[in-house]
Amino acid sequence: MEFYENRAKRPFAVFIWIGRAVKKWYRINRTRRILHGMSVEQLKDVGLSRFDV
């Protein structure tokens, strides 16, 4: 078996996974901050309560 046949197909897959995880965390954190800044009436319009946030 040659060296190149035993190589990983995507050597940077870990970095892609980390990037996606950070992006997902940022999106969730941003949504939480936005919802936390909304008034009770705005949350009610969206169908949420203060206990859901």
RAGISUL-V88714 format. One record per run of one state. SS is the DSSP state (~ for helix, > for strand, _ for the rest). FROM is the first residue (numbers start at 0). TO is the last residue. If there is no record, write none. Layout:
ss->SS from->FROM to->TO
ss->SS from->FROM to->TO
This chain:
ss->_ from->0 to->2
ss->~ from->3 to->5
ss->_ from->6 to->11
ss->~ from->12 to->35
ss->_ from->36 to->38
ss->~ from->39 to->45
ss->_ from->46 to->52
